Amino acid sequence: MKLYNKKFFEELEKKAQISEIKRSHFLMHDSHNSPVQRFFMVMLKDSFAAPHYHPLNHQWELVQVIEGAVEFVFYDEQGNAKSSEKIGPSHESQFIEIDAKEIHSLKCLSERAVLIEIKEGPFDSENAKVVI
């Protein structure tokens, strides 16, 4: 059994506080070869993941914002924003599924956000994402 308690997320937040990108990850799976990849991420206010997409057909993502608020922005092939969704417990949606090859960015709107992401493996570092 693995238990992820309040102290666990406080430690992830401390790591995010000293990170240049204001976020930290914890991999729950045992290996990059695992057929299901799952990880927690703590983001701090204004942490921003630049527009990117995942190029392989199996690289969809299911994200739950457990705490806080995150804005996901979706773009067309020219890099123009076409839609956005605010996700979190205080918003209409707490889950979002992003298709493979869908160009998106995310930004933390709250002081802290806690996310869990689940996606199909294995993880291929050479084809993980393409930043726009």
Backbone bond lengths (Angstrom), bond angles and torsions (degrees), N, CA, C in turn:
res aa  C-N    CA-C-N  psi(-1)  N-CA   C-N-CA  omega(-1)  CA-C   N-CA-C  phi
1 M - - - 1.448 - - 1.524 109.09 -
2 K 1.312 115.09 141.84 1.461 121.09 174.40 1.521 107.13 -120.76
3 L 1.314 115.59 132.12 1.462 121.11 -179.04 1.519 108.47 -121.07
4 Y 1.321 116.23 131.11 1.463 121.74 -179.11 1.523 107.39 -115.41
5 N 1.333 115.78 100.91 1.460 120.89 -173.10 1.528 111.71 -102.54
6 K 1.317 114.97 -176.75 1.465 121.93 -178.05 1.532 111.54 -56.52
7 K 1.322 117.04 -42.44 1.465 121.12 -179.50 1.533 110.75 -62.62
8 F 1.314 116.69 -39.02 1.463 121.49 177.80 1.531 110.64 -56.62
9 F 1.342 116.56 -47.42 1.467 120.27 -178.51 1.527 111.81 -71.86
10 E 1.319 117.05 -30.09 1.471 119.76 174.52 1.527 110.45 -64.34
11 E 1.332 117.06 -38.97 1.467 120.82 177.79 1.532 111.21 -66.96
12 L 1.329 116.45 -39.80 1.464 119.19 176.15 1.528 110.79 -63.54
13 E 1.328 116.35 -37.52 1.467 120.15 177.91 1.532 110.76 -64.20
14 K 1.320 117.15 -40.89 1.474 120.31 177.67 1.529 110.75 -59.83
15 K 1.315 116.63 -40.60 1.468 120.05 177.75 1.529 110.85 -65.15
16 A 1.325 116.60 -38.38 1.468 120.16 177.88 1.525 110.90 -65.09
17 Q 1.329 116.59 -36.29 1.466 120.82 -178.60 1.525 112.49 -63.59
18 I 1.315 117.49 -29.16 1.468 119.41 -179.75 1.536 112.10 -99.41
19 S 1.319 116.26 3.04 1.459 121.37 -179.90 1.529 110.31 -89.19
20 E 1.328 116.28 139.54 1.467 121.19 176.09 1.517 112.18 -58.48
21 I 1.316 116.67 -34.81 1.459 120.76 -176.50 1.530 113.00 -92.12
22 K 1.311 117.71 2.44 1.471 124.13 176.11 1.528 113.14 59.31
23 R 1.317 115.41 37.74 1.460 119.37 174.07 1.522 109.70 -155.27
24 S 1.333 115.06 160.15 1.457 121.12 178.27 1.525 108.76 -144.22
25 H 1.318 115.18 155.75 1.465 122.76 -177.51 1.523 110.22 -124.58
26 F 1.315 114.84 154.06 1.458 121.27 169.97 1.524 107.32 -136.60
27 L 1.322 116.50 117.63 1.463 121.29 179.25 1.522 110.08 -79.72
28 M 1.318 116.52 126.91 1.462 121.16 178.34 1.524 112.06 -90.95
29 H 1.322 117.29 -20.40 1.461 120.47 -179.84 1.527 109.45 -83.11
30 D 1.320 115.20 160.28 1.466 121.09 -173.83 1.519 114.18 -81.33
31 S 1.330 116.80 -24.29 1.463 119.69 -172.26 1.522 109.67 -155.27
32 H 1.335 116.06 154.69 1.469 119.81 173.71 1.524 110.85 -65.12
33 N 1.322 117.17 -15.00 1.463 121.26 177.86 1.522 113.21 -87.13
34 S 1.319 118.37 -5.42 1.468 121.45 -179.93 1.529 110.07 -57.71
35 P 1.334 117.30 139.61 1.464 119.84 -178.57 1.529 113.14 -69.50
36 V 1.320 116.64 -20.68 1.465 121.55 175.56 1.522 107.36 -124.03
37 Q 1.314 115.63 121.86 1.465 122.24 178.67 1.523 107.31 -99.55
38 R 1.324 117.50 132.58 1.461 120.95 179.49 1.510 108.73 -146.88
39 F 1.321 114.67 136.67 1.456 118.83 179.72 1.512 111.33 -152.84
40 F 1.333 114.18 155.03 1.454 122.01 171.40 1.517 108.16 -94.64
41 M 1.312 115.85 148.66 1.457 121.26 173.54 1.523 107.87 -136.76
42 V 1.322 115.53 134.75 1.461 121.51 170.86 1.516 106.48 -110.19
43 M 1.326 114.95 127.18 1.466 121.82 177.27 1.522 108.18 -116.38
44 L 1.321 116.39 145.37 1.458 121.82 174.74 1.528 109.10 -106.35
45 K 1.315 115.81 160.63 1.465 122.01 -174.95 1.529 111.38 -45.64
46 D 1.317 114.93 132.97 1.464 125.58 177.86 1.527 114.50 70.98
47 S 1.325 118.43 3.40 1.464 118.90 171.23 1.527 107.00 -59.46
48 F 1.318 116.25 134.89 1.464 120.99 -172.37 1.524 110.19 -135.34
49 A 1.311 115.88 125.48 1.466 121.41 172.16 1.524 106.41 -99.44
50 A 1.321 116.42 114.58 1.464 123.08 -174.22 1.529 111.45 -57.81
51 P 1.333 116.65 157.65 1.466 119.92 178.60 1.531 111.10 -53.40
52 H 1.316 114.12 131.93 1.457 121.13 -177.85 1.520 109.19 -158.18
53 Y 1.318 114.84 169.12 1.458 119.99 172.18 1.519 108.28 -144.50
54 H 1.318 114.36 164.78 1.456 121.96 -179.82 1.532 106.60 -108.52
55 P 1.339 117.95 116.39 1.462 121.48 -165.43 1.529 117.21 -77.37
56 L 1.315 118.40 -16.83 1.463 119.62 -176.12 1.528 110.89 -91.83
57 N 1.323 116.56 146.98 1.468 121.59 -174.30 1.522 114.22 -58.63
58 H 1.322 117.91 -28.61 1.468 120.01 -177.01 1.539 112.62 -89.48
59 Q 1.328 118.60 5.59 1.465 120.99 -172.29 1.533 113.86 -92.98
60 W 1.317 117.30 45.05 1.459 121.00 170.15 1.522 108.20 -71.61
61 E 1.331 116.69 162.83 1.467 121.29 178.38 1.525 109.17 -135.44
62 L 1.307 117.01 137.34 1.456 122.67 171.08 1.521 106.57 -114.07
63 V 1.331 116.56 121.72 1.459 121.52 -175.93 1.524 109.16 -123.14
64 Q 1.322 116.03 133.84 1.460 122.02 169.76 1.520 107.33 -115.77
65 V 1.324 116.12 127.98 1.455 120.91 172.54 1.527 105.79 -91.49
66 I 1.322 115.80 105.83 1.459 123.25 -174.75 1.521 111.17 -77.52
67 E 1.327 115.54 -36.16 1.465 121.94 -176.86 1.521 107.97 -144.58
68 G 1.331 116.50 143.44 1.456 120.50 176.80 1.518 112.16 84.30
69 A 1.335 115.49 -159.98 1.465 121.42 -177.18 1.522 109.72 -142.74
70 V 1.320 114.90 137.60 1.461 122.42 179.35 1.524 107.83 -132.66
71 E 1.327 115.55 137.33 1.460 120.09 175.24 1.525 109.14 -102.78
72 F 1.319 115.26 126.29 1.456 122.82 174.22 1.525 107.11 -103.29
73 V 1.322 116.75 127.33 1.462 121.84 177.14 1.523 107.56 -113.73
74 F 1.328 115.60 137.96 1.463 122.20 -179.17 1.524 109.21 -113.84
75 Y 1.336 115.66 142.83 1.458 122.27 -171.06 1.522 111.12 -126.35
76 D 1.346 115.43 155.26 1.458 119.98 171.41 1.531 109.32 -84.60
77 E 1.320 116.88 179.38 1.466 121.64 -175.58 1.529 112.92 -64.11
78 Q 1.340 117.52 -21.04 1.462 121.45 178.47 1.527 112.18 -88.14
79 G 1.325 116.83 -1.34 1.462 120.98 179.20 1.513 114.52 87.71
80 N 1.334 117.41 13.04 1.465 121.29 177.57 1.521 110.01 -86.90
81 A 1.329 116.65 132.95 1.462 120.30 177.81 1.522 109.13 -63.72
82 K 1.326 116.21 132.85 1.465 119.69 179.87 1.524 112.85 -117.91
83 S 1.332 117.43 -24.30 1.466 120.12 176.80 1.520 109.29 -163.67
84 S 1.326 114.83 164.70 1.466 119.38 176.24 1.520 109.26 -147.94
85 E 1.314 114.48 155.90 1.466 121.80 178.51 1.514 108.74 -138.29
86 K 1.324 116.30 131.84 1.464 121.48 172.51 1.521 106.90 -95.68
87 I 1.324 115.55 125.35 1.460 121.79 -172.71 1.523 109.26 -121.53
88 G 1.328 116.50 136.46 1.455 121.78 176.32 1.511 110.54 158.48
89 P 1.331 117.75 169.55 1.458 121.93 -176.51 1.526 114.47 -57.94
90 S 1.328 118.45 -28.71 1.465 120.02 -179.29 1.531 112.31 -93.03
91 H 1.315 117.13 4.25 1.466 121.74 178.27 1.522 109.38 -110.38
92 E 1.318 115.96 174.24 1.457 120.08 -176.24 1.528 112.75 -63.46
93 S 1.330 116.31 -32.43 1.468 120.80 -179.20 1.521 110.69 -121.13
94 Q 1.311 115.22 142.60 1.461 121.51 176.79 1.530 111.21 -113.23
95 F 1.333 116.51 -12.00 1.464 122.79 -179.67 1.523 109.30 -124.12
96 I 1.329 115.81 148.94 1.459 120.61 173.16 1.526 107.96 -145.01
97 E 1.319 116.34 136.29 1.460 121.19 174.15 1.524 107.82 -111.83
98 I 1.317 115.97 127.48 1.460 122.33 -176.42 1.523 107.92 -112.44
99 D 1.313 115.82 124.76 1.461 120.78 -179.49 1.523 111.24 -69.80
100 A 1.311 115.96 152.71 1.466 120.85 171.69 1.522 108.34 -56.62
101 K 1.298 116.63 146.32 1.467 124.75 176.89 1.525 113.54 70.56
102 E 1.336 118.60 3.62 1.465 121.51 178.23 1.535 108.54 -85.30
103 I 1.321 117.08 120.61 1.462 121.77 -176.98 1.525 108.77 -75.15
104 H 1.336 115.32 127.06 1.460 119.55 -176.62 1.525 110.99 -151.49
105 S 1.319 114.42 160.98 1.464 122.00 171.72 1.516 106.50 -134.74
106 L 1.328 116.33 167.08 1.452 119.81 174.09 1.515 110.03 -143.83
107 K 1.340 114.10 146.62 1.460 121.26 -178.23 1.520 108.54 -139.82
108 C 1.326 115.62 135.39 1.459 120.93 177.94 1.526 108.84 -79.20
109 L 1.323 116.82 124.00 1.461 122.44 -179.40 1.522 112.76 -95.43
110 S 1.311 116.77 -24.87 1.467 122.10 -176.77 1.530 109.89 -96.88
111 E 1.318 116.16 173.97 1.468 119.65 178.11 1.529 110.95 -60.98
112 R 1.328 116.01 -35.51 1.459 122.38 177.89 1.518 107.88 -149.42
113 A 1.310 115.51 141.80 1.459 120.62 173.05 1.521 107.99 -130.91
114 V 1.321 115.13 142.83 1.459 122.00 176.70 1.527 107.13 -119.26
115 L 1.327 115.33 125.35 1.454 121.59 -177.98 1.522 110.05 -124.21
116 I 1.318 114.90 152.38 1.455 120.90 166.57 1.524 106.26 -121.72
117 E 1.318 115.72 133.62 1.460 120.87 179.30 1.519 108.64 -121.41
118 I 1.322 114.84 135.70 1.460 122.08 178.77 1.521 107.25 -127.68
119 K 1.336 115.80 133.36 1.459 119.99 178.74 1.518 109.52 -152.87
120 E 1.309 114.92 163.38 1.457 120.91 179.54 1.521 110.39 -73.53
121 G 1.313 116.23 140.15 1.450 121.61 175.35 1.511 110.05 -101.53
122 P 1.311 117.16 -174.07 1.462 125.82 -2.48 1.527 111.58 -75.72
123 F 1.328 116.08 164.38 1.456 122.62 177.41 1.519 108.19 -82.54
124 D 1.321 115.82 128.67 1.465 122.38 -179.95 1.524 107.21 -117.09
125 S 1.319 117.95 101.73 1.466 121.68 -173.94 1.529 112.62 -60.88
126 E 1.325 117.51 -28.98 1.469 120.10 -179.64 1.522 112.47 -74.67
127 N 1.336 117.13 -22.03 1.464 121.72 -179.85 1.521 111.75 -123.96
128 A 1.322 117.24 26.60 1.462 120.57 -175.01 1.521 112.17 -65.77
129 K 1.338 116.94 -47.36 1.457 119.19 179.06 1.515 110.52 -162.06
130 V 1.322 113.28 158.45 1.458 122.08 175.36 1.520 106.46 -118.42
131 V 1.328 116.78 119.05 1.464 121.26 179.33 1.521 107.96 -86.60
132 I 1.302 115.60 134.05 1.475 122.03 -178.82 1.522 109.96 -87.22
